[in-house]
Every structure is written in structure tokens, then in C-alpha cells.
Amino acid sequence: MKKYIAFLLLIFSLLGLTACSIRKDASRKDITVWTLQMGDFADYMYKIIRTYEQEHPNIQIKWVDVPFSEGEKRTLAAVMTDNPPDLINLNPDFSAILAQKGTLEEIEEENVSEFNPEIIKALKYNEKLYSIPWYATSAITIYNKDLFEKSGIIRLPKTYKELSAIAEKIKNNTGSYAYLPTITENDTMVKILNKYGVSEVSEYNSQESKQVFEMFKTMYQKELIPAESITFSHREALEQYMAGKVVFFQGGANFLNMIRENAPSVYESTDITEQIKGPVGQNDFSVMNFVIPKRAKYKKEALDFCLYLTNAQNQLELARMTNVISTNSDALKDSFYNDYSDLTAKARSVSAKQINKINPQLKQRRNQKEINTQVNNAVQSILLNRDSIENVLNKLVNSLKNID
């Protein structure tokens, strides 16, 4: 009898443990996080996830890395379901489109007080915030200091106007072009116009806009920029720089590694300075952010993990492994961003300082690609002298009037 009672007690004890285990599992929250093309940094991501889970025993992070090319398509499909990921890594342009559709959770600004205020301002849609910045990049001007010295010009250009003013002297004294602007690549011209205070479609035929187009038309027709300026991509422009055919090249700090590997002699003659600006004085930048779908199951927990992933310590660790710039204000104050010991460090420090002046930032529209295409077609018409600047720009504005 005693053995039977002991057996029953053992059974009840095991059942109790099982019940506790079930209750414990029921309290666990599985937070699904999507990132874009972060597979090369899996060790970094898993370390952060493990540490966070240890500090939050009831949370389990399910990390899914999505190929960059599939990010928008998969996200759009997911946010329309009743069970989307809790946290999604996107670019601001597509984030704004989702905010337009009403599919994103609004982020209270008190949650992002640790981030660079210029970036937070740039990320807003209709004065509301729907995303949290992760990392950024800001193009610098890479230049051949030997060719620049040979040109006889002492002061480095800071604006497009200054660069256009010295283009003829550079070509005459060096045999090289001042630069190759890739003026019809993606949104290059749209961003240049923004640097002149032209950001609305209705302003594309303004006096400021006409002056910008006139500047490039003059350089093109005087052969002060290559004919390929209306056909070449960024990579092709880089090849021209590495061949010593252009003096200035604008791009990210990552291009320095390509120059060093593919044109070591040119790299030895390379230096960097701030990116070329317009009269407004702001810098271009790119940023990757996180959004929380409105239908996400664990929005509060997703926000908490996101703020942990993007804190100063974790952002600095990612920056040290890559060429990206932190978006956390404390991280940006670190000595890591005040290092001029070599060219790469100098480029990183200059890029980080540019983040402090990025507004007014161009706001991407839902059909921005169509706008870019029409602007680029207008560039070609003007540079190839198919019609007057005024006629081309008036037609451009009229054709874009009905765009949302």
C-alpha cells in the first residue's frame, strides 16, 4: 500500500511539473524580427539576441534575415496579414509608403530621445514618427590630390557652383575632368535640386531649378564633364576615377577599399573631403530603420528589443565591423568618430559629422521612381539641346501635376 501511495505521489509530482512547464511556456513571447541582408553579421546578431533573452527570460527572439531584393515584396504581403513580424528592417522610402497605407504603429518621440535629432526629423511622415533608425551612410568627396595640385587650384570646392567654376581650369591643366556626375542615375538630379531648395514637383520649373540645369548644360556642352555623365552609373564613374580620368568622385567610404584593391597607385594619391553641397548646405544621407506593423502581436516588446539592438554600445560594435555610421547620439560622440589616423578613419569621421546637417531632407513620394525617370529624361533633353530649358521644365511640371 505504501509503495502504491508513493507511486501516486510521484505521478502527481510529475504532472505538477508538467503543468508548471506548460504555464511557463504559455507566458513566453516569441518576437519575430526581420532584417535585410545581415547574414554576414550573424554572430553579431545572435550575440545580441542571446544577451537580450538572458535578461528577458519570457522573451524569445525569432530572427529572420531577408534578401534585400525581396524585402519590400515580402513586407507588403506580411503587414496585410493578421500575423506579421513584430519588427521589420526597411529603408525610409518604403517605410513612408507603409505609413501612408496606415499599416505601421506610430512611435512616441520620447522613445527615441537617444538618437540624432536630425535623423529623427528626416524620418517623420506627416510630422509623425513611424520608424526607429538603425544605421546610416553619408557620401564623401574622394579626390586625387596629385591631379588637384597639378590643376593649380588651391582651395577645394565645397559647392556644385564652385566645382563648375574650376572645371575648365582643371581640364586644361590636368587633361582630366573635374568629375563625372552620373546625373541621370536613379535620384541623383532630384537630390541635387533638393540641395538648391527645390523639393516639390511644382518647383521643377522655378528659377532655382533652371539655374541648376543651366549649370550642368553649360558644363556638358563645353565638354567640361564627360559625355557619359548622362549614361554612366556610380560604379562606372568610380572606374574613371581609378583610371585617373576624373579628379573628384562622390561616394561612400566603402569605395576607398575598392580603390585601394584595384588601383593602389591612385589610392596613394587619394584624399577625402566633405561631400559637394548646394546653397542650402545640407548633406545627403541614407539610413536603414525598423518599423513595427500595426497588426503585430507584441508591439511593446518589439520596441523594447529594437531600442536594445540600436543602443550606443551595439551600434558602435556594428560600426567597427562595417563602414556604416551610428544613428545613436551617444555613439556618434565616441572617439571612434573623431579619428583621422588614416584615410578610412578620416572618411568615417567626416561622414559622421555630416549627419548633423542633413535637413531639409528630400521626402520620397509613393511614385518617386516615376518622378525620377521623368526628371532624368528632362536632364537628357536639356543637355543634348533637344529643347530649351524653360520648355522642358514646363512640360515636366505639367506631366507631373497629377502624381500623388
N, C-alpha and C positions, 0 to 999 in steps of 0.2 A: 504493500500500500504506500509506504514511504517513497519507494522508488517511482511509483506511478505519479505521486504528487510532485516529486522533484522533476519528473519529465514534463508535467503540465506547466510547472513554473518556468522551465527552460523554454518551452514553446511560447508562452505568453511574453517572456522576456524578448525573444527573437522577434515576435510580432510587434512589440513595442518599439524595438529598434528600427524595424522596417517602416513603421508609421512615422517615426521621427524623421527617418531619411526621406520619406515621401514629402512630409511637411517642409523639410529643408529645401528639397528640390523645387517645391512649389513656390518658394519665396525667391528663388533665383531668377534674375532677369537677364535674358540674352539680348545684348545690344549689338545690332548689326551695323558695321561700319564699312563703307565703300571708299576706296581710294583709287586714284588714277595713276597707273604706270609706276607703282612704287615697289615692284618686285625686287629690284636690285638692292633695296634697303630693308629686306625682310627681317634681318637680325635686329635692326634698329626698331622697327615696328613691334616685333614680338617682345623685345625687352621692355618697351613702354607698356604694352598690354599686360605682360606678366606682373610688372610692378603695380600697375593700377588695380588689377584683380586681387593682388595680395592685400592692398589697402581697402578694397571694397569686396569682401567675401561673397556678397549676394549678387555680384555682377560678373557676367562672363561676356567678353568681347568676341564677337564673331567677325573677323576681318576678311574682307573680300577685295582683292585687287583687280580692277577692271582695266582692260586695254584702253589707251587713250582714244583710239578710233571708235570705240563702242560706248564711250561714257555717256554722251548725250542721248543716244537712242535707248540705251538700257534704263537710264534715269527717267526719261519721259514716260516710258512704259511702267516703271515701278511706282512712280509717285501717283499714278492714277488708280492703283490697286488699293485694297484695304490693308495690305501688309507690306508697306515699303521699307527700305532700310531706315534705320534711325538717324544715321548721319552719312552724308554723301559729299565727297570731294569733287568740286566743279570749278570752272572758270567763271568770273563775274558776269560775262556776257550771257551765258546760258542761265546762270542763276537769276539774272534780271528777267529773262523770259518766263521762268517758272514763277517768279514773284508776280509778274503780270497776270499769269493764269490763276493766281490765288492758291497755289499748291504748297507754299512754304510757310513755316512758322516764323513769326516776327521775333527778332532778338532784341531784348531790352538793352539799351545802351549801357546801363550800369554793369552789365556782364562783360563788357569789352573795354573797360577803363584802362587796362594794361597795354592796349595796342596803340600803335602810331595813329594819332587823330586824323592825319591827312588821308591815310588809307581807309579808315572808318568812314570818313566823309565821302570818299570816292565810291565806296561800296553801296551807299544808300540808294534806294529806289523810291521815288516819290517821298523823299525825306524820312523814309523808314528803313530800318536795317533788317536784312533777311539772311545775312551770311557772316561768318567769322573768318578773318584772314589767317592763312597758314604760312605761306612763304611768298616772296616776291623776287622780281628781277628788274633791273633798270639799265638800259643800254648806256654804254660809254662811247667816247670817240677814241678809236685806235688810230694812231698815225705814225708815219715813217719820219722819224726825227732827222735823219740824214737828208732826205729829199726836202723836208721843210726848211732845213738850214740852207740848202742849196738854192732855194727859191729866193732867198734874200729878205724874206719877211720875218720880222722879229716877234710880233705879237700873235699868239694863237687865236683863231676866230672863235667867237662864242655863240654867234647867231648865224642863221642862214644868210642874212644880208651881208654880214662881214665875210662869210665864206665865199659868196658870189662875187664880192668886190675884189678878192685876191685871186680868183680862179684864173684870170688871164695871165697874171704875173707868174703864178705857179707853173702854168703850162709852158710859157715862154722860156722860163729859166731852168726847168727840170725835164721838159718833154713828157711829163706825166700829168694826168688830170687831177684836179683838186679832189674830186670824189665822184662816185657813181651812185646816184640817189635811189635806184630801183623804184622809181616814182609811181609805177603802176602795179606794184606788188601789194596785194591784199589791201590794207587800210593805210598804207604809207602816206598818201596825199591827204587823206581825211585827218590824220593825226598832225601833219604839218599845218594844215589850215586851223586846227584847234589851237596850235601854238600862236596863231595870229588872232585869236579871239573869235574865230569863225567855227561854230559848232552846230548850228541849226541849218537844216536843208534850205530854209528861206534866205539864208545869208550867203549862199554859194555864189551869188552874183553881186555881192557887196563890193565896195571899193577896196576893202582889205583883201578880199579873195582875189580880185582882179590883179592886185599888186603882186600877190604870191605867184599866180600863173604867169604874169608878165616876167617875173624874175627868172623862172625856170625856162620860159620860152626864149628869152634873150640868151641865156647860157647855152641852151640846146642849139640854137641857130648859129651862134658864134663858135660852135664846137668846143665849148669850154667844159662840157660834160659829155661823156661818150654817147654815141647813138644808141647803144644798148641800154641806156637808162630807162627806156620805155619797154624793155623786154626782159631784162635780166632779173634774176632772183637774188636774194641775200647771199646765198652760197656762191653764186657766180661772181658777185661783187667782191666777195672775200678772195676768190681766186685771182681777181685782177689786182687786189691789194698785195697778195703774196707774190705776184709777178712783178711788183714794183711799178705798176701802171697807174695807180691812184695813190694819193698821199693820205687821205682821210677815209676811214671806214667806221661806220656806226654799228655796234652790235653788243651782245652780252659778253661778260668776262670769259665765258666758256670758249669764245673764239680764239682767245690767246693761246690755249693749248693746241688748237688746230694749226695756228701759225707756227708755233714752236716745233711741232712734229713734222709739218710739211714744207716749211720754208725757214729753216733755222737761221740763215743769214739775214733774212728780213726781220726775224724776231729780234735779233741782236740790235737792229736799228729801230725797234718799235718802242713807243711810249704811249701813254694814255692820258686823256683829259676828260672833262665833263662833256656830256652829250650836247650836240648843237641845239640851240633853243630859238624861240621866236621872241617877239617883244613882250609877250605876257610873262615869260620867264619860267614857266613850269617845265617839268621833265616828264617824258613818257615812262610808264612802268607797266609791268604785268604782274598779276597776283593770282594765286590759287587759293580758294576758300572752301569752307564747309557750309552746308545748308542742312536744315532739319525739315523733312517733309511734314506738312500739316497733319497727315494721317499716320505719322509714326506712332508706335505704341509707347515708346519710352523716351519722350522728348526731354524731360528734365534730366534724366540720366545721360542721354546723348550729349546734351550741352555740357554737363559736368566733365565727361570724358574728353570732349573736344577742347575745353579750356585747359585740361591737363596736358593733352597732346601738344597744344600750342603755347605752353608756358615758356618762360625765358630759357630755362635750362634745356628743355627738349628742342626748342628752336635752334639754339646755339649748337647743340650737338649735330643736328641735321645740316646746318650751315657749314660746319667744319668738314663734313663729308662731301659737300657739293659746292656749287657756285651760287646758290640761292642766297637771298637777303632775308633776314628775320623781319617779322612784322610786329613783334612784341617790343614795346618801347624800352624796357629794361635790357633786353638782349641787344638792341641797337646801341646802347650806351657802353657795351662791353668793349674792352681794349682790342678785341678781335676785329672790330670795325674802325680802329684807329691805328692801323698797321701799314706802314709804307716801306717795309723792308725789302720787298721785291715787287715785280710788276703785277703779279696776280693779287697780292695783298693790297697793293695800291688801287687796283681796279675794284676790288671788293669794297674798300673803304670809300672810294668816290661814289660807287653805286649806292651804298647805304646812306650817304649824306644826301643824295638826290631824292631819296624817299621823303625827305622833309619838305619838298616843294614839288608837289605833283598835281595840285589843283589850280585852276578848274580842269577837271579831268573829263575827257570825252565820254559821254554816256552812249553806250551801244543801244541801238534800236532793234526791234524784233526782226526787221528785214535789213539789217546792216550790210549783209553781203550784197544785196541788190544795190544799195546805195553806193557801196564801194565800187562795184562794177561800173555803174553809170558815171561816177566821178573819174574813174580811171580811163573810161572811153573819152571823156571830155579832155583829160590830160593829153591823150594821144592826138585828138583833133587839133588842139591848140599848138602843141609842139611841132606837129607836122604841117602846120599852117593851112589846114583844110578850111578854116573859117576864122572870123575874128573872135577874140576872147569874149567880147561882150555878147555876141550872138550865141556862142557855145554855152556860156554860163546861163544866159536867159532860158535857153532851151532845156538845160539841165534842171534848173529850178522848176520850170513848168512840168517837166516829166516826173518830178519827184513830189509834186504837190499832194497827190492822193495816197502817198505812202504813210502807213500808220506809224 
